[in-house]
Amino acid sequence: MYSFINDYNEIAHPAVMEELNSLVGKRFEGYGTDTLCASVAEQVKQRIGRPDADIHFFNGGTITNLTAISHVLRPHQAAIAVDSGHIAVHETGAIEATGHKVFTVPSASGKLTPALIKQVLAHHTDEHCVQPKLVYISNSTEIGTVYRKDELIALRQICDEQGLWLFMDGARLASGLMSHASDVTIEDLAQLTDIFYIGGTKIGALTGEILVILNPSLKSDFRFSIKQKGGLQAKGWLLAAQFNALLKDDLYFKLGKHLNEMAMHLAAFFTQQGFEFLAPVESNQVFVVLPDDLAKKLLTHYVLSSMPAPEAGKTCVRLCTSWSTSEQDVEAFIRVFKSLR
């Protein structure tokens, strides 16, 4: 039974495994102070055009989010996110557990806008309220949509006007940047955000994320925060090695393009069949709305996630393509789906 449940259900891309195997018999310093971490950090700085950036390696997305956000915010400050934002609904209150509120606003697109941010600011105006200070966005979003450059410029502008930090969750950054709907580059992110991360776990790494701190005001003592939050890996070089493979010959971006193309193939089929989507298909997540009976049949043949659709009698099924999803996998799915109708 093929799984479209997520984009991290296989061990790792062969190039990553080969890189890790090449380390057998080698010795490295601990906690990210080794030459391999330094080399990959330098590659990232050159790639994004920011030699002044601070680079840190993490094991996964949640530890990256909670460490970065709790480091950036003072005790009386909070983050702003859309109601579907990962830190609001999929991290078991990890941000709140560090002592910070997450203010959420409804967004059908899954994206924050200056107008939505202003709504939050209007309700928190003095010292009797928690102070909104950090704008949290993800690219791609939890519902698979992606930010355009003008949208990020608008967010940068309001953050500058209101004295807010702009943080981008990049768990699915490869997919977001390589979307057919995207005009944003990784170099743009290095100019428009204060802090963002390059996700590896969901694009072929065994596990790993690279946090990029750009604003000088946020850099001080960050390793202390990593250690305190349990994110400082003794074998930091294991994380760096994986990105050494993913960054070589732009494999990271090639895989992002591939899994998006597989999702577009599925989206084109569902569109042809007359089905609607929860959100426009712009990355590697396809949220298709199906009649309940058809969704139930499909879930007996494929490993998928599902949720109630806005319309009664229908179910929203999510198909998430991965770096390993092939044209044959998609075509096989289409054949099975047709047989169930």
DAGIFEN-V846962 format. One record per residue. N is the residue number from 1. RES is the residue in one letter. SS is DSSP state (a for helix, b for strand, c for the rest). PHI is phi in whole degrees, 0 to 359 (* if undefined). PSI is psi as a letter, one per 20 degrees, with the letter a starting at -180 (none if undefined). Layout:
n: <N,N>
res: <RES,RES>
ss: <SS,SS>
phi: <PHI,PHI>
psi: <PSI,PSI>
This chain:
n: <1,2,3,4,5,6,7,8,9,10,11,12,13,14,15,16,17,18,19,20,21,22,23,24,25,26,27,28,29,30,31,32,33,34,35,36,37,38,39,40,41,42,43,44,45,46,47,48,49,50,51,52,53,54,55,56,57,58,59,60,61,62,63,64,65,66,67,68,69,70,71,72,73,74,75,76,77,78,79,80,81,82,83,84,85,86,87,88,89,90,91,92,93,94,95,96,97,98,99,100,101,102,103,104,105,106,107,108,109,110,111,112,113,114,115,116,117,118,119,120,121,122,123,124,125,126,127,128,129,130,131,132,133,134,135,136,137,138,139,140,141,142,143,144,145,146,147,148,149,150,151,152,153,154,155,156,157,158,159,160,161,162,163,164,165,166,167,168,169,170,171,172,173,174,175,176,177,178,179,180,181,182,183,184,185,186,187,188,189,190,191,192,193,194,195,196,197,198,199,200,201,202,203,204,205,206,207,208,209,210,211,212,213,214,215,216,217,218,219,220,221,222,223,224,225,226,227,228,229,230,231,232,233,234,235,236,237,238,239,240,241,242,243,244,245,246,247,248,249,250,251,252,253,254,255,256,257,258,259,260,261,262,263,264,265,266,267,268,269,270,271,272,273,274,275,276,277,278,279,280,281,282,283,284,285,286,287,288,289,290,291,292,293,294,295,296,297,298,299,300,301,302,303,304,305,306,307,308,309,310,311,312,313,314,315,316,317,318,319,320,321,322,323,324,325,326,327,328,329,330,331,332,333,334,335,336,337,338,339,340,341>
res: <M,Y,S,F,I,N,D,Y,N,E,I,A,H,P,A,V,M,E,E,L,N,S,L,V,G,K,R,F,E,G,Y,G,T,D,T,L,C,A,S,V,A,E,Q,V,K,Q,R,I,G,R,P,D,A,D,I,H,F,F,N,G,G,T,I,T,N,L,T,A,I,S,H,V,L,R,P,H,Q,A,A,I,A,V,D,S,G,H,I,A,V,H,E,T,G,A,I,E,A,T,G,H,K,V,F,T,V,P,S,A,S,G,K,L,T,P,A,L,I,K,Q,V,L,A,H,H,T,D,E,H,C,V,Q,P,K,L,V,Y,I,S,N,S,T,E,I,G,T,V,Y,R,K,D,E,L,I,A,L,R,Q,I,C,D,E,Q,G,L,W,L,F,M,D,G,A,R,L,A,S,G,L,M,S,H,A,S,D,V,T,I,E,D,L,A,Q,L,T,D,I,F,Y,I,G,G,T,K,I,G,A,L,T,G,E,I,L,V,I,L,N,P,S,L,K,S,D,F,R,F,S,I,K,Q,K,G,G,L,Q,A,K,G,W,L,L,A,A,Q,F,N,A,L,L,K,D,D,L,Y,F,K,L,G,K,H,L,N,E,M,A,M,H,L,A,A,F,F,T,Q,Q,G,F,E,F,L,A,P,V,E,S,N,Q,V,F,V,V,L,P,D,D,L,A,K,K,L,L,T,H,Y,V,L,S,S,M,P,A,P,E,A,G,K,T,C,V,R,L,C,T,S,W,S,T,S,E,Q,D,V,E,A,F,I,R,V,F,K,S,L,R>
ss: <c,c,b,c,c,c,c,c,c,c,c,c,c,a,a,a,a,a,a,a,a,c,c,c,c,c,c,c,c,c,c,c,c,c,a,a,a,a,a,a,a,a,a,a,a,a,a,a,c,c,c,c,c,b,b,b,b,b,c,c,a,a,a,a,a,a,a,a,a,a,a,a,c,c,c,c,b,b,b,b,b,b,c,c,c,a,a,a,a,c,c,c,c,a,a,a,a,c,c,c,c,b,b,b,b,c,c,c,c,c,c,c,c,a,a,a,a,a,a,a,a,a,c,c,c,c,c,c,c,c,b,b,b,b,b,b,b,b,c,c,c,c,c,c,c,c,c,c,a,a,a,a,a,a,a,a,a,a,a,a,a,a,c,c,b,b,b,b,b,c,c,c,a,a,a,a,a,c,c,c,c,c,c,c,c,a,a,a,a,a,a,a,c,c,b,b,b,b,b,c,a,a,a,c,c,c,c,c,b,b,b,b,b,c,c,a,a,a,c,c,c,a,a,a,a,a,a,a,c,c,c,c,c,c,c,a,a,a,a,a,a,a,a,a,a,a,a,a,a,a,a,a,a,a,a,a,a,a,a,a,a,a,a,a,a,a,a,a,a,a,a,a,c,c,c,b,b,c,c,c,c,c,c,c,b,b,b,b,b,b,b,a,a,a,a,a,a,a,a,c,c,c,b,c,b,b,b,b,c,c,c,c,c,b,b,b,b,b,b,b,c,c,c,c,c,c,a,a,a,a,a,a,a,a,a,a,a,a,a,a,c>
phi: <*,285,250,251,289,197,249,220,263,238,300,180,296,308,295,291,297,296,297,295,296,290,273,303,89,267,235,224,291,264,59,78,263,272,290,291,299,297,294,292,301,293,300,296,302,292,295,268,72,227,296,271,291,262,242,224,255,232,279,203,291,295,294,293,298,291,292,296,292,290,288,289,274,277,304,264,249,224,258,246,213,287,294,263,301,301,291,270,234,233,231,53,70,301,291,299,294,273,99,236,284,239,277,243,228,295,208,295,274,79,241,276,228,304,296,292,297,298,300,292,298,295,261,223,245,214,288,274,241,296,267,294,223,237,261,256,227,228,217,286,280,295,251,87,278,231,278,265,298,295,292,291,298,295,292,300,295,290,297,294,294,257,69,251,272,247,240,249,284,248,306,243,296,300,294,296,290,266,294,296,267,263,241,260,249,294,294,298,299,291,259,256,249,271,199,209,226,257,284,244,303,262,218,109,280,299,187,149,220,245,271,243,259,252,284,303,292,257,276,300,62,295,296,297,294,300,296,298,271,82,258,277,279,301,262,302,297,295,288,298,302,295,286,300,285,291,277,293,55,60,305,307,282,295,292,298,296,296,293,293,297,294,293,295,297,296,297,297,295,297,297,300,278,89,269,254,237,295,211,304,276,237,216,261,245,246,257,257,263,235,301,307,293,291,298,298,298,297,289,275,250,226,275,222,256,214,206,298,274,302,263,299,84,228,234,265,253,257,250,246,277,232,299,262,296,251,301,295,297,292,296,296,299,299,297,296,300,297,289,271,282>
psi: <o,q,p,k,h,a,k,k,j,q,g,r,q,h,h,g,h,g,g,g,h,i,i,p,i,q,q,q,r,r,k,j,j,r,h,g,g,h,g,h,g,h,g,g,g,g,h,i,k,n,i,i,q,p,p,q,p,r,h,r,g,g,h,g,g,h,g,g,g,h,g,h,q,r,h,j,r,r,q,p,r,r,i,j,q,g,i,h,i,j,k,k,k,g,g,h,h,i,j,p,q,o,p,q,q,q,o,h,i,j,q,q,r,h,g,h,g,h,g,g,h,h,j,n,i,a,i,i,q,p,o,p,h,p,o,p,r,q,o,r,r,h,j,j,r,q,q,r,g,h,g,h,g,h,g,g,g,h,g,g,h,j,l,q,q,o,p,p,o,k,h,l,h,g,g,g,h,j,q,h,i,p,j,p,r,h,h,g,h,i,h,i,r,h,p,r,q,o,p,h,h,j,k,i,q,g,q,q,q,o,p,o,p,h,p,h,i,i,h,p,k,h,h,g,h,g,g,h,j,j,i,o,p,g,l,h,h,h,g,g,h,h,h,h,g,h,i,p,k,k,h,g,h,h,h,g,g,g,h,g,h,h,h,h,g,g,g,h,g,h,g,h,i,j,q,r,q,h,q,p,o,i,b,j,p,o,n,q,p,q,q,g,h,g,g,g,g,h,i,i,h,q,o,r,q,r,q,p,r,h,p,q,j,q,p,o,p,p,p,o,q,r,h,i,p,r,h,h,g,g,h,g,g,g,g,g,g,h,i,i,none>
